[in-house]
Amino acid sequence: MDILKQTATTLGREIESGKLDPVDLCEAHIEAIEAHPNTPQIFTEVTKARARSEALAAQKRAKTGSRKGDLDGVSVSWKDLFDSAGVRTEAGSDLLKDRVPDCDADVLSTASLGGSVCIGKTHMSELAFSGLGYNPVKQTPPCVNDAEAVPGGSSSGAAASVAFGLAPLAIGSDTGGSVRIPSAWNDLVGLKTTPGRVSLKGVVPLCAKFDTVGPLCRSVEDAAHALALLEGGKAADLSEASLKGARIGVLRTVAFDMIEDEPQNGFEQSLSRLKAAGAEVSDVEFKPLVELLTYSPILFASEAYGTWKSVIEKAPEKMFPEILERFRGGADFTAADYVAAWLDVDRIRAEWCAIVAGYDAIILPTAPILPPNLKRLKTDHSYYVKMNLLALRNTRIGNLLGLCALTLPTGVPSTGISLMGQPMQEERLLRIGRAAEIAIQG
């Protein structure tokens, strides 16, 4: 068994059975990280001392039959916006250069109490405000399918750490698509949780009303166990998950506009397999989405700039100009604009819930485009802006509606199919997602 290619839950079961030693697993990941040519572009820090200490503790628990959970002893990488005691946490920005927290973020602390092994911190888009993953201030991780393309962001290094076999599980954040886009572009599973479900204490903020924490991993089962790890709870029961009789709605409004051939083909192939597995599929039109998406700059940029204005304007020269421009766009709106937008968003959310109440999930392509070319992004401003907005358009629907969402690889490289569920219904969504995963994989 090549342990570098296994799912996190498979590794957990191997530890439980006594076939795999957590210390050996940890050393295998450290060795792989040290040997990989792209490690400086993927990891900000490799926390070898902490990892070895936690793996040794996991080894002792495994030997005494006192494991703390299914992922006890499994290596996990963490996006560099989760506070980690005594280790730099800079959120991809020189504005936070050499920032060292005194304690772990709640989710890292909870996961450590659950027995996970913190293998390191990963690079990300600057202050998490881009879906592309290009960060000239720090590092730009590679895309697993195209060395000349960006990996997706903002959880770019998180995705790369799993895709390149350097960690079986990564924890990222999603404000407008930052878990789902890099997951899709690197052929991974990614879970966006409902706002307010998972603690944000000790997480460097972008837009607190939209920020969420979620895993990037190799299977839906991994996502379920990762969510339990983050919350200190019990994983959703995915046994006997089935699509027979499941009502699936295909979101046709906006989601297929300007879609490229590969994402279209990946989606349609997956949709055919869902139907063959017994899902009852019908189209869903929701015209208020057009209006909803117009509120993106008002809500995201205003909150982001309001959160970071004082820090940014003390040293704007430290920022990547494209990200600086996005933040400063938040100054274009008044408080009245912001309040009025939220009132309309709340109304549209209520309309959405009423329309989709009878569905088990709503599906759409995770991204309408493939990962854009890095060289062109560096030199073409209009291309950068267009690609960033297109990359995040479909995922942002779930954020604006306040939903949970799950992206699965379609089998066509760098394309994903997203399933959106109702708020706080992650367990139900994961069961549908597991059945969909089985169907798509054949």
ABEGO torsion letter per residue (X at the ends): XBAAABBAAAAAAAAAAGABBAAAAAAAAAAAAAABAAAAAABABBBAAAAAAAAAAAAAAAAAGABAEAABGBBBBBBAABBBBGBBBAGGBAAABGBBBABBBAAAAAAAAAGBBBAEBBBBBBGGABAAGBBAABBBBBBAABAABBAEOABAAAAAAAAAGABABBBBBBAAGAAAAAAAAAGBBBBBBBBGABBABGBBBABAAABBBBBBBABAAAAAAAAAAAAGBBBBBABGBBABGBBBBBBABGAABGBBAAAAAAAAAAAAAAAAAGBBBBBBBBAAAAAAAAAAAAAAAAAAAAAAAAAAAABAAABBAAAAAAAAAAAABBAAAAAAAAAAAAAAAAAAAAAAAABABBBBBABABBBBBAAAAAABAAAAAAAAAAAAAAAAAAAAAGBBBBBBBAGBBGBBBBBBBBBGAAAAAAAAAAAAAAAAAX
